[in-house]
């Protein structure tokens, strides 16, 4: 098998060591090697990087606050990812390796680009609705989810990352995507939008229009504060619905997400049905936008990529070599603290003999067995496609056929019971 010639295939390391601070901060590798292991991952990364670059060009062409919006999304993404990797209670996913990756092999370059792609696209689209200030964040949150859905569903099937197996906050899945992933994107994008426009109103002159930029210093301060507070604000949005219903009442995460979706949708719809004076076309109102085709083209490529992967891709041929959930004893658990103050429980390690992540297994390892306990790097994890698994082996049944047996004999059943089986419930 060609994949067994990949560097690191079958290698197991309990810990990853680094050759100094710079090696920990960033690692650059040959993209050809990664293409051989996970070609769809390289395609997805390229589309995100091109999208972020296209968004930046659009921001520069149109000026105003758009370049600061783009910058704030990049900083926001770095903050969210960095905090997540360093807090055990929310460190619950592991990206596959890419040609350029940061922070101890945890943060791929294209994940930094993901945030401007999602939030910048959504912000520009929603801005055309000219919604009131109190409704715009929720509309942006909903739009981000629409961009995220194909990426989340298809990418996890192709092992672009793996999820923690027993984390209670991501245990309820939709095509192996946690419902809380959609909840996360909508809440964090809404919080980001709230802070981005809020800080500008509070720190800058009220004479400026919404997208007209103030001084460079003030705009940079607004961008940095937005990046820092976007995550705490998003966490706060989990408190009214998700945590009390899920953690205390045991409500499924699908229910809590659609409750949030309904609230966001009603707010956005109500605002759109009661528009501000400049929210509808009228004579003399003309807005010009440069580079709109760049955004539209990237969105078309984004959706086409994941549609193409579904139709033409072969997830069973992809292998993920890199940092994953550590293999370990199945009976060790650790407490998990939530923002609501409740304490849940999850396994400390991935139990290789008892896990419920149906999108991968270890059948293509050199020994055909799961990695030994204590290892988390470098482990090849292969996708598994149920419809292409080998058929069941019926050889033993064919060699030793069982004689036909009578399961039920109606002759021994009283006639009154036989008649009852033919009567309708309404006749009884």
Steps between C-alpha positions, in 0.01 A plus 500: 500500500646835389393684813723277711798678340390835648740654755379420850265221397465258790724706729369538856626767741359572848616862473627726226833671565604827333837634394467836667227763522482570127441132418214503750355822359495404133576193292534512121500176301487385141140536373551204266524267798174629643335475160584128488344449844195728481448672164154626595648672804744692282213603271292623794796690645574663164140617459501656847830678439382629163173609658674695775726664242197587285320648799806712577507631143129584526561681829785707358305587185201628697689652792321643801478260791520187284880457529466524879215248488728259314782558748269450797377164363858375465589606854174356632580163342848493651360581845225236484729223377783582741273508805326179395824303470609605849181437699438131571126553544456614138799338328296245308620484138825436314580622149692288254842629402546750218807639320498804732382450858546698822494465880647157557343344187149603608403803286504458119551817299169466319305489829617857563358581155172325585385781729521782244340273242203424725450830683608745229275337241208497742555858617513641148192304395294602803609864471300521178181438700568815705357343811480691829798475730318272743425239230810494281715274724237226496465513121877473464501198732239322288684579177827363636328169574378481138859534379630254760257209454650336186851550635423340835310201363729408212837581655455280806414207272831555322682518835610861474472488878372267771274568799538398863307177538327552838483876554138556615480836321564346158347156553178572309588482131360579156688299235778475762497879541411615854186711506697730724733578211212688334408653834860611545530664158171688530567628854862596449426679171211688663721603792778609264259717298355656815842602629633614161225755451450569871856609574493731201184674628643536849851614410450701182296799392130449447518711184656215300290262296505132589774390260694828490837463668630715781869552582736207455573485872137485605413243234790278605389525863149400397634205299718371785224537761257320268745215451553465876134523605342305215564170674379596852186651345439182304538291815241719676248419226524134601369579848131584446408192296764235454656442838188493720304288252782262403704474818215500752188384312681265261349653186659384173734754338300491178205645690705775661654596165164532326369701793792738452446495123134592547583789733767636263268460202205672668717794603642536149160457333330748733766760427469446127120535513532833684773658286682826558444775242816418304448121502288492183584619147379847414570760232836665548639222721797346325783303655812391318705196593827394344609141479162344575573233241799388708275414793238332283760296314658375820164399648423309180835320520449433873167323451612331178805352673301317767234393253776363280659313791169334577454391138854418392704464821619175660530551875619143551819586309598787732729461798547746785848498650549739787384603843183327623325416823737302719439123520464372854309297758126490453410538867674828582276807506557867574258773612393756241400844623253706298442874481169443682682362804395138459754220507467228238722199434691365203762234435857614540610302193365357180403139566619318186277201573186697584452829317213645302662697217362323194699701248842345578671184617850352511464206260781614268771519762797269429382255767133552433456577869429830682800693632631409842391694805663833576560600139355800321756581228573399219199275445349419164122499526303380202150591401253221474211497258228254608358452152841388373592266785550132413177295502420275792656155489230231486740209435429322829126521449533356150708208626263416787152594388230483762192289425184703446305548819136583553489821695127529566215259450158661482333162530552505876354849541132527599278626222383803700858634510547451126179697437623782723807547282276585203283753680566870498579675823181704462292180495632374831 
